[in-house]
Amino acid sequence: MPSHRVRKPRAGSSPRSSSARGLPVVDETSAGGLVVDVQGGRAFAAVIARRNRGGRLEWCLPKGHLEGEETAEEAAVREIAEETGITGRVLRHLATIDYWFAGDAHRVHKVVHHFLLEAVGGDLTTENDPDHEAEDVAWVPLDDVGKRLAYPNERRIVAAARDILVGDG
């Protein structure tokens, strides 16, 4: 289970010495989060669908790598806009998660900074995703987002955001 340590964000990825399994380790930092809009008195969140490594379509929160000297907040706004078409304004940091996975020639230690954003413009589209990872995008009622998401950590992040938005957080 990934830990929830907060780390200083840094751009891109960087190789490290070999892991205990003999493979080199690459550190990656990403940012994204939950962009929320109120429509007709109900809160909705924009989520994306992308293929996992096994080829299965999974719904998740938009996120991606930091570029250049970008802060985590700047990367979250950019990645959400690219993957959903929605421009957001950061309201607050929600959580930082980290986890490990293995590539073909290395192990990856990934740190992801998640933020709560308010939608301020745009229209849902995946057309601006430069990596074409997002295959679909949808506004989902905030109360239903957790049921749609594939990853438990992201479901916990949405629950925390919901608590904040309704005044319990």
Residue pairs with C-beta under 8 A, 6 or more apart in sequence:
2 97
2 98
2 99
2 153
3 97
3 98
4 95
4 96
4 97
5 96
5 98
6 96
7 96
7 98
7 111
9 29
9 31
9 66
9 71
9 72
9 75
9 111
9 113
10 29
10 66
11 29
11 65
11 66
11 67
11 68
11 69
11 70
12 28
12 29
12 65
12 66
12 67
13 26
13 27
13 28
13 29
13 65
13 108
14 26
14 27
15 24
15 25
15 26
15 27
15 106
16 24
16 25
16 26
16 27
16 109
17 24
17 25
18 24
18 25
19 25
19 107
21 107
23 102
23 105
23 106
23 107
24 105
24 106
24 107
25 106
25 107
25 108
25 109
26 103
26 106
26 107
26 108
26 109
27 108
27 109
27 111
28 65
28 108
28 109
28 110
28 111
29 65
29 66
29 72
29 110
29 111
29 112
29 113
30 63
30 64
30 65
30 66
30 75
30 79
30 110
30 111
30 112
30 113
31 63
31 64
31 66
31 72
31 73
31 75
31 76
31 79
31 112
31 113
31 114
31 115
32 61
32 62
32 63
32 64
32 75
32 76
32 79
32 80
32 83
32 112
32 113
32 114
32 115
33 61
33 62
33 63
33 76
33 80
33 94
33 113
33 114
33 115
33 116
33 117
33 157
34 45
34 61
34 94
34 114
34 115
34 116
34 117
34 145
34 157
34 158
34 161
35 45
35 46
35 62
35 80
35 84
35 86
35 88
35 117
35 118
35 119
36 43
36 44
36 45
36 116
36 117
36 118
36 119
36 142
36 161
36 165
37 43
37 44
37 45
37 46
37 86
37 118
37 119
37 139
38 44
39 139
42 141
42 142
43 141
43 142
43 165
44 139
44 140
44 141
44 142
45 139
45 140
45 142
45 145
45 158
46 62
46 80
46 84
46 86
46 119
46 124
46 137
46 138
46 139
46 140
47 59
47 60
47 61
47 62
47 137
47 138
47 140
47 145
47 148
47 149
48 59
48 60
48 61
48 62
48 83
48 84
48 126
48 134
48 135
48 136
48 137
49 57
49 58
49 59
49 60
49 134
49 135
49 136
49 137
49 138
50 57
50 58
50 60
50 133
50 134
50 135
51 57
51 58
51 133
51 135
52 58
52 150
57 135
57 136
58 150
58 151
59 148
59 149
59 150
60 149
60 150
60 151
60 154
61 114
61 149
61 154
61 157
61 158
62 79
62 80
62 82
62 83
62 84
62 134
63 76
63 79
63 112
63 114
64 75
64 78
64 79
64 82
64 83
64 131
65 75
66 72
66 75
67 75
67 78
70 78
72 113
72 115
73 90
73 115
75 113
76 88
76 90
76 113
76 114
76 115
76 117
77 87
77 88
77 89
77 90
77 117
80 86
80 88
80 117
81 87
81 88
81 122
81 128
82 128
82 129
82 130
83 126
83 128
83 129
83 133
83 134
83 137
84 122
84 124
84 125
84 126
84 134
84 137
85 122
85 123
85 124
85 125
85 126
85 127
85 128
85 137
86 119
86 121
86 122
86 123
86 124
87 119
87 120
87 121
87 122
88 117
88 118
88 119
88 120
89 117
89 118
89 120
90 115
90 116
90 117
91 115
91 116
91 117
91 118
92 115
92 116
92 164
93 113
93 114
93 115
93 116
94 114
94 115
94 116
94 157
94 160
94 161
94 164
95 114
95 153
95 156
95 157
95 160
96 111
96 112
96 113
96 114
97 111
97 112
97 114
97 153
97 157
98 109
98 110
98 111
98 112
99 109
99 110
99 153
100 107
100 108
100 109
100 110
101 107
101 108
101 110
102 108
114 154
114 157
116 161
116 164
116 165
124 137
124 138
124 139
125 137
126 132
126 134
126 135
126 136
126 137
140 148
142 158
142 161
142 162
142 165
143 162
145 158
146 155
146 158
146 159
149 155
149 158
160 169
161 169
163 169
